[in-house]
Amino acid sequence: MKISEIKFTGYPISDVERSRHFYEQVLGLELSMMIEIDPEKHMFWIEYNIGDNCIAISNFRKPCGEKGGPFATLEVDDLDKAMEELKAAGEYVDSEIMESPSCRFLFCSDPDGNPFWLHQVK
């Protein structure tokens, strides 16, 4: 087996409208695909392309919550500004900015507690 790329990072969500607001309005991601998987149960698969990668959210599984499970790391051009915008939008920032020799980053979570990092290369 040879794995060539990460196709997407998937997050289970509980409330489609609340999550779409977060990913589209708070994070500013552009919706690239939305499919209603099961119209009777109002289950959706939603994707946001970011460069050559993708974040997918769906309500067909229960959220991880408690800041556990897989996470995506999102590159930003101004980490300080991104942190302030997230703080202003709600309880999404889970740490202060940390530094390494090559980057700065902070831990965040979406409305269902799914973790993600914001990252800025130095």
HELIX and SHEET records of a PDB file:
HELIX    1   1 VAL A   16  ARG A   20  1                                   5    
HELIX    2   2 HIS A   21  VAL A   26  3                                   6    
HELIX    3   3 LEU A   79  ALA A   89  1                                  11    
SHEET    1   A 4 THR A   9  PRO A  12  0                                        
SHEET    2   A 4 ASN A  53  SER A  58  1                                        
SHEET    3   A 4 MET A  43  ILE A  50 -1                                        
SHEET    4   A 4 LEU A  31  ASP A  38 -1                                        
SHEET    1   B 4 ALA A  72  GLU A  75  0                                        
SHEET    2   B 4 PRO A 115  VAL A 121  1                                        
SHEET    3   B 4 CYS A 103  SER A 109 -1                                        
SHEET    4   B 4 MET A  98  GLU A  99 -1                                        
END                                                                             
